[in-house]
Amino acid sequence: MIRVTVYKKENEITGLRTEGHADYAEEGSDIYCAAVSALVINTMNSIERFTDDIFKEVVDEDRAVCDFRAAGTVSHDAELLLQSLVYGLTDLSKDNEMYLSLSFEEVQ
């Protein structure tokens, strides 16, 4: 299962972490892993390209992390991109709870 944790502080998204694999199909053919990866990586790339926001980024075979907490603030544009990501992940997870888990965690 892919587990996505969205970190929030006072209704502002301050980061997210994805980990795991959907195990819907064999590696290279898993549509859920591909969909989540495309949404997350596109969002991180868009934030880098279209905003001046600074965030910690970790991407490897098993996880992706996007963390704004060290920077302290998230611009309006980055927040909008993150909200769009959450919207896409929420929609994807609606009928696919066995492949994708989306949770929210309040942080300091």
C-alpha positions, 0 to 999 in steps of 0.5 A, spaced: 500 500 500 502 507 498 501 511 504 501 518 503 501 523 509 500 530 508 503 535 514 499 541 516 500 547 520 493 551 522 490 549 515 496 550 511 500 544 508 507 544 510 509 538 507 508 531 505 511 524 505 509 518 501 512 511 502 510 504 500 508 501 493 501 499 491 502 492 489 496 492 484 501 489 479 508 487 477 513 493 478 513 497 471 506 495 470 502 498 477 498 504 475 497 506 482 504 507 483 505 511 476 499 515 478 501 517 485 508 518 482 506 522 477 502 527 481 507 528 487 513 529 482 509 533 478 507 538 484 514 538 487 517 540 480 512 545 479 513 548 486 521 548 484 519 551 477 514 556 478 515 559 485 521 561 489 519 557 495 525 553 499 523 545 501 527 539 503 526 534 497 528 526 498 526 522 492 528 515 492 525 508 490 521 507 496 519 514 498 518 521 496 518 527 501 517 534 500 518 538 507 517 546 507 517 546 515 525 548 515 523 554 511 518 556 515 513 559 510 509 556 504 507 561 498 500 562 496 502 559 489 506 553 492 500 552 497 495 552 491 499 546 488 500 542 494 492 543 495 491 541 487 496 535 489 491 533 495 485 534 491 488 529 486 490 524 491 484 524 495 480 523 488 484 517 486 484 514 493 476 514 494 475 507 490 482 504 491 483 504 499 487 497 498 492 501 494 492 508 497 492 511 504 491 518 505 492 521 512 493 528 515 498 530 521 498 536 524 505 539 526 508 544 529 
